[in-house]
């Protein structure tokens, strides 16, 4: 794969990931993900 095609693919994937992240925040899923992450961390430490 040429350098130019590889760079274009990387930029495309980066933009797609950013769009998905923004869509999830727009839907209000950030709070859900954060609460699940906190619960998981507390279980690993042994507090929760």
WOCORGI-V882368 format. One record per residue. RES is the residue in one small letter. PHI is phi as a letter, one per 20 degrees, with the letter a starting at -180 (none if undefined). PSI is psi in whole degrees, -180 to 180 (NA if undefined). D_FIRST is the distance of its C-alpha to the first C-alpha in Angstrom with 1 decimal. Layout:
# WOCORGI-V882368
RES:PHI:PSI:D_FIRST + RES:PHI:PSI:D_FIRST
This chain:
# WOCORGI-V882368
x:none:134:0.0 + x:f:161:3.8 + x:f:-39:6.6 + x:f:-41:8.3 + x:f:-39:6.5 + x:f:-43:6.4 + x:f:-40:10.0 + x:f:-40:11.0 + x:f:-40:10.4 + x:f:-43:12.3 + x:f:-41:15.0 + x:f:-45:15.4 + x:f:-37:15.9 + x:f:-45:18.2 + x:f:-38:20.2 + x:f:-42:20.6 + x:f:-42:21.9 + x:f:-39:24.2 + x:f:-41:25.5 + x:f:-38:26.3 + x:f:-46:28.0 + x:f:-39:30.1 + x:f:-41:31.0 + x:f:-41:32.3 + x:f:-41:34.3 + x:f:-35:35.7 + x:f:-7:36.9 + x:n:23:38.7 + x:e:-9:36.8 + x:f:-41:36.4 + x:f:-39:40.0 + x:f:-46:39.6 + x:f:-42:36.5 + x:f:-42:38.4 + x:f:-38:41.5 + x:f:-38:39.8 + x:f:-40:38.0 + x:f:-44:41.4 + x:f:-41:43.1 + x:f:-44:40.5 + x:f:-41:40.9 + x:f:-35:44.7 + x:f:-38:44.6 + x:f:-37:42.6 + x:f:-27:45.0 + x:o:10:48.0 + x:e:-41:49.6 + x:e:NA:48.8
